[in-house]
């Protein structure tokens, strides 16, 4: 099987390099930027195609590794050509195989493949794909061969129903991207108390906890004042926060109280939960903007 990529960014380069290093044949790359396609081709030991139709002709399986908002436009151009017998995938975590409208009518198959990992760069991220978790969705005639390839390479591959992809991607974004927001949240507090140079220690704490979550699961990995039921410490934390930071802490703390209840079903976290709910509502009310509409009709202000 020969695999071609439309799109030569971080995902396309990393996925292609991973496949080529493990003996999977690549036809090459097509990109709006000929320089990007040339780089990806050299990087993966494959070809660079100026014409997308030529890439499709040279490939059994074509992967669209372009930004989500460009997928429809790329597909509309590709399906005008001879695509019979070809399998097309896109790498979006939230979009489904429905994007490949008209594929079956032209004798082609459509599907989606998503590596559950962050891909930060072109040059080194292929190393992270070894052992990565993949999801597949779409026409089985397309997904089965790719699943066989990835499984042979040692990846865990799961099929997902297209109706669940947005929820799946939401979970991935919360764990991956929102953790960056939490890291920045903590770093800002460190900066405010003159501990900017200690940020490495803060992020080391985050890294070690992520390792614990990965090995033990979130319930067993939970530690800290909420797990201990230390309401006094939680009150102290909230007393030094304000605005959206206070709201964020309260909302996350409520989630943690539920996790703590799963870890210690014999403990009562009711007082903790009630306090957090009350404080979160107070913070929301205090942070809410004033009514821009003015006084209601018939009031003394008329």
C-alpha positions in Angstrom: 0.0 0.0 0.0 1.3 3.5 -0.9 0.2 6.4 1.2 0.1 10.0 0.1 -0.4 13.2 2.1 -2.2 16.4 1.1 -0.7 18.9 3.5 2.9 19.1 4.7 2.6 20.7 8.1 3.4 19.2 11.6 0.8 16.4 11.4 1.6 15.4 7.8 5.4 15.4 8.3 5.3 13.6 11.6 2.8 10.9 10.5 4.6 10.3 7.3 8.0 10.1 8.9 6.7 7.6 11.5 5.2 5.4 8.7 8.3 5.6 6.5 10.7 4.8 9.3 8.7 1.6 9.9 8.6 0.4 6.4 5.3 1.7 5.2 5.5 2.9 1.6 4.9 6.6 0.9 4.1 8.1 -2.5 4.8 11.6 -1.1 3.3 15.0 -0.5 1.3 17.8 -2.2 0.9 21.2 -0.6 -0.1 24.7 -1.6 3.5 25.5 -0.7 5.9 23.7 -3.1 8.7 24.4 -0.6 6.8 22.6 2.2 6.0 19.6 0.0 9.7 19.4 -1.0 10.8 19.6 2.6 8.3 16.8 3.6 9.4 14.6 0.7 13.0 14.9 1.6 12.3 14.4 5.3 10.4 11.2 4.6 12.3 9.9 1.6 9.3 10.2 -0.7 8.1 12.4 -3.6 6.9 16.0 -3.9 3.9 16.5 -6.2 3.0 19.8 -7.8 -0.3 18.4 -8.9 -2.8 17.0 -6.3 -4.3 14.7 -8.9 -0.9 13.1 -9.6 -0.5 12.4 -5.9 -3.9 10.7 -5.8 -3.0 8.7 -8.8 0.2 7.5 -7.2 -1.4 6.6 -3.9 -3.7 3.9 -2.6 -4.6 5.8 0.5 -4.6 9.6 0.7 -4.4 11.5 4.0 -5.6 15.1 4.2 -3.5 16.6 6.9 -4.6 20.2 6.5 -6.4 22.5 9.0 -10.0 21.7 9.6 -11.3 24.9 8.0 -9.6 23.9 4.7 -10.8 20.3 4.5 -14.0 20.9 2.5 -12.2 23.1 -0.1 -9.4 20.5 -0.6 -11.8 17.6 -0.9 -14.0 19.5 -3.4 -11.0 19.9 -5.7 -9.8 16.3 -5.2 -13.1 14.7 -6.0 -13.3 16.3 -9.4 -10.6 14.0 -10.5 -10.3 10.2 -11.0 -10.6 8.9 -7.4 -12.1 5.5 -8.1 -10.6 2.8 -5.8 -8.9 5.3 -3.5 -9.3 5.6 0.2 -9.3 9.1 1.7 -8.7 10.0 5.3 -8.5 13.3 7.2 -6.8 13.8 10.5 -9.3 16.1 12.2 -10.2 15.0 15.8 -13.7 16.5 15.7 -14.8 16.1 12.0 -16.2 12.8 10.6 -16.1 10.9 7.4 -19.3 12.7 6.3 -16.9 15.4 5.0 -16.1 13.1 2.0 -19.4 13.8 0.3 -19.9 12.0 -3.0 -16.9 9.6 -2.4 -19.0 6.4 -2.7 -20.7 7.6 -5.9 -17.2 7.9 -7.5 -16.0 4.6 -6.3 -13.9 5.9 -3.4 -14.0 5.5 0.3 -13.9 8.1 3.1 -12.7 7.9 6.7 -10.9 9.8 9.5 -7.8 8.9 11.5 -6.7 10.8 14.6 -3.6 10.4 16.7 -4.5 11.2 20.3 -1.4 13.3 21.1 -0.1 16.8 20.8 2.2 17.3 17.8 4.3 20.4 18.5 6.8 20.4 15.6 7.7 18.8 12.2 11.1 17.4 13.1 10.8 15.4 16.3 7.1 14.6 16.9 7.3 11.4 14.8 9.1 9.9 17.8 6.0 10.5 20.0 3.8 8.5 17.6 5.4 5.2 18.7 2.8 3.6 21.0 0.3 6.5 20.5 -3.4 5.9 20.7 -5.3 6.3 17.4 -9.0 6.5 16.6 -10.5 5.5 13.3 -14.0 6.2 11.9 -15.6 5.7 8.5 -15.9 3.2 5.7 -14.5 -0.2 6.9 -13.0 -0.8 3.5 -10.7 2.2 4.3 -10.2 1.8 8.0 -9.4 -1.9 8.2 -6.2 -1.7 6.1 -4.9 1.3 8.0 -5.8 -0.3 11.4 -3.8 -3.3 10.4 -0.8 -1.2 9.6 -0.9 0.8 12.8 -1.6 -2.2 15.0 1.4 -3.9 13.4 3.5 -0.9 14.4 2.4 -1.3 18.0 -0.2 1.4 18.2 -3.5 1.0 20.1 -6.3 1.7 17.6 -10.0 2.0 18.4 -13.0 2.5 16.2 -15.2 5.4 17.2 -18.8 6.2 16.1 -19.0 9.4 14.1 -21.7 10.7 16.4 -19.2 10.7 19.3 -16.3 12.4 17.7 -17.0 15.9 19.0 -17.3 14.6 22.6 -14.1 12.6 22.1 -12.2 15.6 20.8 -13.6 17.8 23.6 -12.1 15.4 26.1 -8.8 15.4 24.4 -8.7 19.2 24.3 -9.6 19.5 27.9 -6.8 17.1 29.0 -4.2 18.4 26.5 -4.8 22.1 25.9 -6.6 23.1 29.1 -3.7 21.8 31.1 -1.6 24.5 29.5 -4.1 27.1 30.8 -3.8 25.6 34.3 0.0 25.7 34.0 -0.2 29.4 33.1 -2.7 30.0 36.0 -0.2 28.6 38.5 2.8 30.3 36.9 1.0 33.7 37.2 0.5 33.1 40.9 4.2 32.2 41.3 5.2 35.4 39.4 2.9 37.5 41.7 4.8 36.3 44.8 8.3 36.6 43.3 8.9 33.0 42.4 9.2 33.2 38.6 12.6 31.4 38.8 10.9 28.5 40.6 8.5 27.8 37.7 10.6 24.7 36.7 9.7 23.2 40.0 6.0 24.0 39.5 6.0 22.4 36.1 8.0 19.4 37.5 5.1 19.0 40.0 2.7 19.0 37.1 4.8 16.5 35.1 5.1 14.1 38.0 1.4 14.3 38.7 0.7 13.6 35.0 2.8 10.4 35.3 0.8 9.4 38.3 -2.5 9.9 36.5 -1.2 7.9 33.5 -0.1 5.0 35.6 -2.8 5.0 38.3 -5.7 6.8 36.8 -7.2 10.1 38.0 -9.0 8.7 41.0 -6.1 6.9 42.6 -3.7 9.7 41.7 -5.6 12.4 43.5 -3.9 14.1 46.4 -4.2 17.5 48.1 -6.5 19.4 50.4 -9.7 18.5 48.7 -9.0 14.8 48.9 -8.1 15.3 52.6 -11.3 17.2 53.2 -9.3 20.2 54.4 -12.0 22.9 54.0 -9.9 25.5 55.9 -7.1 25.3 53.3 -9.6 25.5 50.4 -11.2 28.6 52.1 -7.8 30.2 52.4 -7.0 29.5 48.7 -10.3 31.2 47.6 -9.6 34.2 49.9 -6.5 35.1 47.9 -8.2 34.8 44.5 -10.6 37.1 42.7 -12.6 37.4 39.5 -12.3 34.6 36.9 -9.4 33.0 38.8 -11.7 32.5 41.8 -14.5 31.1 39.6 -12.1 28.7 37.8 -10.7 27.4 41.1 -14.2 26.9 42.5 -15.4 25.0 39.4 -12.4 22.7 39.3 -12.5 22.2 43.0 -16.1 20.9 42.7 -14.9 18.4 40.1 -12.1 17.3 42.4 -14.6 16.8 45.3 -16.5 14.4 43.1 -13.2 12.5 42.3 -12.4 12.5 46.0 -15.8 10.9 46.7 -14.9 8.1 44.3 -11.6 7.5 45.9 -13.0 7.6 49.4 -16.7 6.6 49.3 -16.7 6.3 53.1 -16.0 10.0 53.5 -18.5 12.9 53.4 -17.5 15.7 51.1 -20.9 17.4 51.4 -19.7 20.4 53.4 -16.9 20.9 50.9 -19.2 20.7 47.9 -21.8 23.1 49.4 -19.2 25.7 50.3 -17.7 25.5 46.8 -21.1 25.9 45.2 -22.0 28.9 47.3 -18.6 30.6 46.7 -18.7 30.0 43.0 -22.2 31.5 42.7 -21.0 34.5 44.8 -18.0 35.0 42.6 -20.1 34.7 39.4 -22.5 37.3 40.6 -19.7 39.6 41.6 -17.9 39.1 38.2 -21.1 39.6 36.1 -21.3 42.8 34.1 -24.0 45.3 34.9 -27.2 45.4 32.9 -26.6 47.5 29.9 -30.3 47.9 29.1 -30.9 50.5 31.9 -33.9 50.7 34.2 -37.1 48.8 33.1 -39.9 50.6 31.5 -42.2 52.5 33.9 -39.4 53.0 36.4 -38.6 56.5 38.0 -35.8 56.8 35.5 -38.3 57.3 32.6 
